[in-house]
Amino acid sequence: MLQVVQAFWEILFRRLGPEDLPDSRFLLIVTAVLYILTQFLLAYVVYGAVSQLFPLVALGTALLVAGTWTLLLATGKTVRFSQTLTSLLGSGALLTVIAVPVCLWSLNSQGVGQAGPSLVLLGIMVWLIMVYGHIFSRSLSRPFGVGLLIAVAYFLLSQVLLSETIQQVM
């Protein structure tokens, strides 16, 4: 298991790609569960309302799964779905684990030194987009710029949809 975490860490630094992970349904399921748990933790830290977190986490996860499948289907690369999704979920979970303490720092420093945690969170968001761009580019066998454009489009779309959902459930 430590080797898998190390592989996700290497993906975060763009030294490995999704093709370096095993094509394993078990690994995909475990990674999905960990991703969902970390998303619940982050949503709880940010929003606090436990009963209203399910739609946010479900929509965010569904967008990632459906978007990845649609992208790979459109490009004829569905054989790479498991490894691509595992990479996205694993790297997302790791960066969420890094983001949670920063969110707590941000919430605890209301008014004083607010720029620090906000800049770190912005950096984590940019890092996530770059990692997703890396994963998409490797999965599609396209240049990094293409993967980055896809990651930015995915990020913008998911933020709009999640923002609408937040307004409805909160």
Backbone as CSV, one residue per row, in Angstrom:
resi,resn,N_x,N_y,N_z,CA_x,CA_y,CA_z,C_x,C_y,C_z
1,MET,0.827,-1.197,0.000,0.000,0.000,0.000,0.868,1.256,0.000
2,LEU,1.979,1.193,0.700,2.897,2.331,0.738,3.421,2.655,-0.658
3,GLN,3.619,1.628,-1.480,4.083,1.856,-2.850,3.035,2.600,-3.672
4,VAL,1.773,2.325,-3.419,0.704,3.007,-4.147,0.653,4.475,-3.730
5,VAL,0.746,4.745,-2.430,0.769,6.134,-1.954,1.970,6.859,-2.544
6,GLN,3.111,6.184,-2.589,4.310,6.772,-3.188,4.078,7.075,-4.677
7,ALA,3.383,6.187,-5.367,3.082,6.416,-6.787,2.185,7.650,-6.955
8,PHE,1.173,7.801,-6.087,0.325,8.996,-6.158,1.152,10.254,-5.883
9,TRP,2.048,10.163,-4.925,2.922,11.294,-4.608,3.767,11.668,-5.833
10,GLU,4.275,10.675,-6.523,5.075,10.922,-7.734,4.216,11.522,-8.854
11,ILE,2.957,11.123,-8.912,2.044,11.721,-9.891,1.841,13.200,-9.573
12,LEU,1.748,13.540,-8.285,1.589,14.942,-7.901,2.737,15.815,-8.400
13,PHE,3.907,15.223,-8.544,5.070,15.972,-9.022,5.383,15.682,-10.487
14,ARG,4.407,15.049,-11.155,4.472,14.764,-12.592,5.663,13.887,-12.977
15,ARG,6.123,13.058,-12.064,7.207,12.122,-12.372,6.674,10.773,-12.843
16,LEU,5.424,10.482,-12.494,4.746,9.276,-12.966,3.414,9.697,-13.561
17,GLY,2.820,8.793,-14.303,1.512,9.051,-14.900,0.547,7.939,-14.547
18,PRO,-0.677,8.034,-15.021,-1.676,7.011,-14.705,-1.281,5.630,-15.207
19,GLU,-0.511,5.596,-16.275,-0.082,4.307,-16.825,0.861,3.556,-15.890
20,ASP,1.399,4.244,-14.885,2.309,3.612,-13.928,1.580,2.950,-12.765
21,LEU,0.276,3.140,-12.691,-0.523,2.485,-11.659,-1.050,1.162,-12.195
22,PRO,-1.277,0.199,-11.310,-1.875,-1.054,-11.781,-3.311,-0.825,-12.246
23,ASP,-3.728,-1.549,-13.251,-5.107,-1.489,-13.735,-5.921,-2.435,-12.857
24,SER,-6.359,-1.908,-11.723,-6.969,-2.741,-10.694,-8.305,-2.156,-10.246
25,ARG,-9.350,-2.944,-10.366,-10.671,-2.510,-9.899,-10.648,-2.307,-8.390
26,PHE,-9.946,-3.184,-7.676,-9.850,-3.052,-6.221,-9.188,-1.729,-5.841
27,LEU,-8.082,-1.394,-6.498,-7.398,-0.137,-6.213,-8.295,1.052,-6.540
28,LEU,-9.030,0.967,-7.630,-9.955,2.038,-7.997,-11.016,2.227,-6.911
29,ILE,-11.580,1.158,-6.413,-12.623,1.248,-5.384,-12.052,1.814,-4.084
30,VAL,-10.899,1.319,-3.661,-10.275,1.818,-2.427,-9.952,3.304,-2.569
31,THR,-9.407,3.675,-3.714,-9.060,5.072,-3.945,-10.315,5.942,-3.982
32,ALA,-11.385,5.446,-4.583,-12.643,6.196,-4.628,-13.198,6.416,-3.223
33,VAL,-13.149,5.382,-2.395,-13.624,5.514,-1.014,-12.790,6.544,-0.266
34,LEU,-11.478,6.488,-0.414,-10.613,7.466,0.256,-10.859,8.880,-0.258
35,TYR,-11.057,9.007,-1.554,-11.355,10.314,-2.148,-12.646,10.878,-1.557
36,ILE,-13.688,10.055,-1.520,-14.979,10.502,-0.992,-14.862,10.890,0.474
37,LEU,-14.140,10.102,1.256,-13.949,10.437,2.670,-13.215,11.759,2.848
38,THR,-12.168,11.986,2.055,-11.430,13.249,2.179,-12.292,14.421,1.714
39,GLN,-13.142,14.203,0.705,-14.031,15.273,0.254,-15.071,15.607,1.327
40,PHE,-15.590,14.585,2.015,-16.506,14.831,3.128,-15.810,15.617,4.229
41,LEU,-14.579,15.243,4.544,-13.828,15.954,5.580,-13.629,17.414,5.201
42,LEU,-13.207,17.670,3.976,-13.008,19.043,3.523,-14.320,19.826,3.536
43,ALA,-15.389,19.226,3.033,-16.687,19.904,3.016,-17.169,20.184,4.438
44,TYR,-16.929,19.266,5.355,-17.320,19.480,6.752,-16.542,20.650,7.354
45,VAL,-15.245,20.707,7.095,-14.420,21.805,7.618,-14.905,23.142,7.052
46,VAL,-15.217,23.169,5.774,-15.599,24.424,5.125,-17.046,24.813,5.437
47,TYR,-17.979,23.857,5.350,-19.395,24.180,5.474,-20.023,23.760,6.798
48,GLY,-19.515,22.716,7.415,-19.975,22.299,8.726,-21.301,21.564,8.798
49,ALA,-22.168,21.696,7.855,-23.494,21.095,7.912,-23.459,19.672,7.359
50,VAL,-23.394,18.713,8.242,-23.198,17.322,7.847,-24.324,16.802,6.946
51,SER,-25.563,17.094,7.264,-26.678,16.546,6.489,-26.707,17.081,5.061
52,GLN,-26.076,18.211,4.811,-26.112,18.818,3.488,-24.857,18.547,2.667
53,LEU,-23.943,17.757,3.194,-22.688,17.502,2.490,-22.835,16.469,1.377
54,PHE,-23.781,15.550,1.529,-23.897,14.466,0.553,-24.074,14.964,-0.874
55,PRO,-24.986,15.912,-1.139,-25.141,16.368,-2.531,-23.856,16.988,-3.096
56,LEU,-23.112,17.697,-2.276,-21.869,18.318,-2.748,-20.836,17.274,-3.126
57,VAL,-20.611,16.333,-2.232,-19.597,15.302,-2.474,-20.045,14.379,-3.603
58,ALA,-21.322,14.026,-3.621,-21.830,13.145,-4.681,-21.701,13.815,-6.046
59,LEU,-22.068,15.082,-6.141,-21.981,15.779,-7.417,-20.527,15.931,-7.859
60,GLY,-19.657,16.330,-6.945,-18.246,16.482,-7.293,-17.620,15.188,-7.783
61,THR,-17.934,14.095,-7.118,-17.398,12.787,-7.505,-18.004,12.326,-8.837
62,ALA,-19.315,12.516,-8.980,-19.983,12.119,-10.224,-19.441,12.902,-11.413
63,LEU,-19.177,14.173,-11.230,-18.610,14.976,-12.314,-17.243,14.457,-12.738
64,LEU,-16.435,14.086,-11.770,-15.103,13.569,-12.083,-15.203,12.235,-12.831
65,VAL,-16.057,11.351,-12.356,-16.211,10.042,-12.995,-16.804,10.192,-14.399
66,ALA,-17.915,10.905,-14.497,-18.598,11.054,-15.793,-17.748,11.851,-16.780
67,GLY,-17.091,12.894,-16.293,-16.241,13.694,-17.176,-15.078,12.890,-17.727
68,THR,-14.478,12.087,-16.865,-13.353,11.257,-17.296,-13.816,10.218,-18.313
69,TRP,-14.928,9.552,-18.026,-15.450,8.543,-18.960,-15.785,9.176,-20.304
70,THR,-16.463,10.315,-20.274,-16.864,10.997,-21.512,-15.637,11.402,-22.327
71,LEU,-14.656,11.939,-21.669,-13.429,12.361,-22.352,-12.731,11.163,-22.998
72,LEU,-12.582,10.089,-22.263,-11.902,8.910,-22.796,-12.744,8.226,-23.877
73,LEU,-14.056,8.248,-23.735,-14.934,7.680,-24.758,-14.829,8.480,-26.057
74,ALA,-14.825,9.804,-25.927,-14.757,10.671,-27.106,-13.441,10.528,-27.857
75,THR,-12.394,10.127,-27.148,-11.076,9.996,-27.782,-10.696,8.544,-28.059
76,GLY,-11.614,7.618,-27.790,-11.344,6.208,-28.059,-10.325,5.579,-27.127
77,LYS,-10.233,6.077,-25.903,-9.227,5.574,-24.967,-9.868,5.030,-23.682
78,THR,-11.059,4.443,-23.803,-11.752,3.953,-22.610,-10.992,2.848,-21.890
79,VAL,-10.088,2.181,-22.584,-9.287,1.140,-21.941,-8.435,1.731,-20.807
80,ARG,-8.214,3.032,-20.829,-7.394,3.710,-19.809,-8.227,4.286,-18.664
81,PHE,-9.525,4.013,-18.662,-10.425,4.628,-17.679,-10.025,4.326,-16.236
82,SER,-9.820,3.076,-15.913,-9.537,2.686,-14.532,-8.280,3.375,-14.004
83,GLN,-7.206,3.322,-14.769,-5.954,3.935,-14.315,-6.070,5.460,-14.261
84,THR,-6.773,6.042,-15.227,-6.939,7.499,-15.241,-7.749,7.950,-14.038
85,LEU,-8.887,7.313,-13.808,-9.739,7.702,-12.682,-9.042,7.443,-11.350
86,THR,-8.348,6.325,-11.246,-7.596,6.045,-10.020,-6.570,7.146,-9.765
87,SER,-5.890,7.584,-10.808,-4.895,8.661,-10.667,-5.541,9.966,-10.227
88,LEU,-6.664,10.309,-10.837,-7.364,11.546,-10.485,-7.863,11.499,-9.044
89,LEU,-8.473,10.381,-8.670,-9.005,10.240,-7.313,-7.894,10.236,-6.267
90,GLY,-6.825,9.495,-6.538,-5.730,9.404,-5.581,-5.008,10.724,-5.392
91,SER,-4.722,11.411,-6.484,-4.038,12.696,-6.362,-4.965,13.730,-5.730
92,GLY,-6.253,13.672,-6.073,-7.213,14.576,-5.446,-7.321,14.349,-3.948
93,ALA,-7.323,13.090,-3.540,-7.391,12.773,-2.106,-6.146,13.272,-1.376
94,LEU,-4.975,13.054,-1.956,-3.743,13.519,-1.309,-3.718,15.038,-1.168
95,LEU,-4.098,15.746,-2.215,-4.097,17.205,-2.128,-5.183,17.707,-1.174
96,THR,-6.274,16.976,-1.050,-7.303,17.346,-0.082,-6.783,17.187,1.338
97,VAL,-6.031,16.139,1.586,-5.427,15.949,2.913,-4.503,17.126,3.242
98,ILE,-3.808,17.639,2.237,-2.942,18.804,2.439,-3.785,20.063,2.649
99,ALA,-4.927,20.165,1.952,-5.765,21.361,2.011,-6.544,21.505,3.320
100,VAL,-6.911,20.406,3.959,-7.746,20.473,5.163,-7.084,21.305,6.271
101,PRO,-5.816,21.059,6.629,-5.229,21.902,7.679,-5.117,23.371,7.269
102,VAL,-4.934,23.624,5.987,-4.859,25.006,5.510,-6.229,25.672,5.648
103,CYS,-7.291,24.937,5.366,-8.641,25.476,5.566,-8.894,25.777,7.043
104,LEU,-8.456,24.876,7.911,-8.594,25.125,9.353,-7.800,26.365,9.764
105,TRP,-6.597,26.503,9.235,-5.777,27.689,9.488,-6.520,28.945,9.028
106,SER,-7.121,28.878,7.865,-7.854,30.013,7.315,-9.045,30.374,8.204
107,LEU,-9.788,29.374,8.641,-10.956,29.625,9.484,-10.557,30.166,10.861
108,ASN,-9.401,29.741,11.370,-8.947,30.179,12.692,-8.219,31.512,12.675
109,SER,-7.913,32.039,11.496,-7.188,33.305,11.428,-8.042,34.384,10.783
110,GLN,-9.321,34.384,11.122,-10.238,35.371,10.556,-9.743,36.778,10.858
111,GLY,-9.477,37.533,9.797,-9.072,38.919,9.946,-7.585,39.140,10.104
112,VAL,-6.883,38.221,10.753,-5.453,38.398,11.008,-4.667,37.484,10.070
113,GLY,-3.841,38.052,9.226,-3.000,37.256,8.329,-3.794,36.405,7.368
114,GLN,-4.942,36.895,6.944,-5.831,36.113,6.089,-5.219,35.791,4.733
115,ALA,-4.306,36.622,4.265,-3.725,36.388,2.937,-2.912,35.099,2.898
116,GLY,-2.241,34.739,3.977,-1.400,33.541,3.997,-2.141,32.270,3.635
117,PRO,-3.166,31.903,4.403,-3.879,30.665,4.067,-4.595,30.740,2.721
118,SER,-5.088,31.923,2.356,-5.766,32.057,1.062,-4.805,31.811,-0.091
119,LEU,-3.599,32.315,0.030,-2.595,32.097,-1.023,-2.172,30.635,-1.090
120,VAL,-2.064,29.992,0.057,-1.705,28.570,0.063,-2.822,27.750,-0.571
121,LEU,-4.072,28.068,-0.249,-5.202,27.353,-0.862,-5.252,27.583,-2.366
122,LEU,-4.970,28.789,-2.800,-4.897,29.065,-4.230,-3.799,28.225,-4.880
123,GLY,-2.655,28.125,-4.209,-1.555,27.303,-4.717,-1.944,25.837,-4.831
124,ILE,-2.664,25.328,-3.845,-3.113,23.930,-3.874,-4.096,23.726,-5.032
125,MET,-4.978,24.694,-5.254,-5.937,24.592,-6.351,-5.217,24.584,-7.706
126,VAL,-4.247,25.466,-7.864,-3.473,25.499,-9.114,-2.707,24.186,-9.283
127,TRP,-2.133,23.682,-8.184,-1.410,22.410,-8.215,-2.332,21.291,-8.686
128,LEU,-3.560,21.239,-8.128,-4.519,20.203,-8.516,-4.844,20.288,-10.006
129,ILE,-5.071,21.493,-10.497,-5.375,21.663,-11.923,-4.197,21.194,-12.777
130,MET,-2.989,21.513,-12.367,-1.812,21.080,-13.131,-1.653,19.562,-13.106
131,VAL,-1.911,18.963,-11.954,-1.818,17.499,-11.851,-2.885,16.840,-12.718
132,TYR,-4.109,17.353,-12.662,-5.165,16.807,-13.509,-4.806,16.984,-14.981
133,GLY,-4.227,18.122,-15.330,-3.774,18.341,-16.703,-2.724,17.323,-17.118
134,HIS,-1.811,17.035,-16.205,-0.778,16.025,-16.454,-1.418,14.655,-16.687
135,ILE,-2.359,14.291,-15.830,-3.021,12.990,-15.940,-3.802,12.906,-17.256
136,PHE,-4.562,13.945,-17.577,-5.319,13.934,-18.832,-4.389,13.852,-20.034
137,SER,-3.299,14.593,-20.004,-2.387,14.564,-21.160,-1.778,13.183,-21.343
138,ARG,-1.398,12.530,-20.257,-0.815,11.191,-20.360,-1.869,10.171,-20.796
139,SER,-3.082,10.304,-20.279,-4.142,9.354,-20.629,-4.568,9.481,-22.077
140,LEU,-4.495,10.686,-22.613,-4.921,10.930,-23.992,-3.760,10.896,-24.975
141,SER,-2.540,10.732,-24.460,-1.327,10.773,-25.292,-1.265,12.084,-26.079
142,ARG,-1.501,13.162,-25.374,-1.480,14.505,-25.951,-0.501,15.372,-25.163
143,PRO,-0.106,16.508,-25.737,0.805,17.404,-25.018,0.189,17.916,-23.706
144,PHE,1.049,18.316,-22.792,0.603,18.804,-21.489,-0.372,19.970,-21.633
145,GLY,-0.145,20.851,-22.583,-1.033,22.004,-22.787,-2.468,21.590,-23.063
146,VAL,-2.648,20.531,-23.814,-3.997,20.025,-24.105,-4.629,19.500,-22.817
147,GLY,-3.875,18.724,-22.079,-4.383,18.206,-20.807,-4.716,19.324,-19.838
148,LEU,-3.888,20.360,-19.824,-4.125,21.492,-18.931,-5.401,22.235,-19.324
149,LEU,-5.625,22.422,-20.601,-6.874,23.066,-21.051,-8.095,22.250,-20.633
150,ILE,-7.996,20.940,-20.754,-9.097,20.071,-20.334,-9.311,20.181,-18.831
151,ALA,-8.230,20.201,-18.073,-8.330,20.307,-16.605,-8.949,21.642,-16.197
152,VAL,-8.553,22.723,-16.848,-9.133,24.040,-16.532,-10.620,24.049,-16.866
153,ALA,-10.996,23.503,-18.019,-12.409,23.438,-18.399,-13.200,22.610,-17.393
154,TYR,-12.652,21.456,-17.001,-13.314,20.611,-15.991,-13.470,21.380,-14.687
155,PHE,-12.409,22.036,-14.249,-12.441,22.773,-12.986,-13.505,23.873,-13.025
156,LEU,-13.537,24.656,-14.100,-14.513,25.747,-14.202,-15.943,25.214,-14.213
157,LEU,-16.183,24.172,-14.997,-17.517,23.576,-15.050,-17.937,23.039,-13.682
158,SER,-17.044,22.324,-13.029,-17.395,21.747,-11.725,-17.636,22.845,-10.691
159,GLN,-16.881,23.938,-10.747,-17.087,25.023,-9.790,-18.449,25.689,-9.985
160,VAL,-18.850,25.874,-11.237,-20.164,26.467,-11.514,-21.269,25.554,-10.991
161,LEU,-21.185,24.266,-11.305,-22.223,23.325,-10.873,-22.243,23.158,-9.352
162,LEU,-21.078,23.098,-8.738,-21.026,22.960,-7.280,-21.520,24.228,-6.586
163,SER,-21.220,25.379,-7.154,-21.693,26.640,-6.587,-23.217,26.697,-6.594
164,GLU,-23.814,26.269,-7.692,-25.281,26.215,-7.776,-25.851,25.252,-6.745
165,THR,-25.203,24.116,-6.575,-25.665,23.121,-5.606,-25.537,23.659,-4.185
166,ILE,-24.440,24.334,-3.894,-24.243,24.918,-2.554,-25.365,25.902,-2.243
167,GLN,-25.713,26.726,-3.199,-26.785,27.707,-2.979,-28.126,27.038,-2.710
168,GLN,-28.338,25.884,-3.308,-29.624,25.194,-3.131,-29.695,24.434,-1.811
169,VAL,-28.576,23.851,-1.365,-28.638,23.001,-0.169,-28.257,23.709,1.116
170,MET,-27.628,24.839,1.016,-27.206,25.535,2.238,-28.198,26.589,2.650
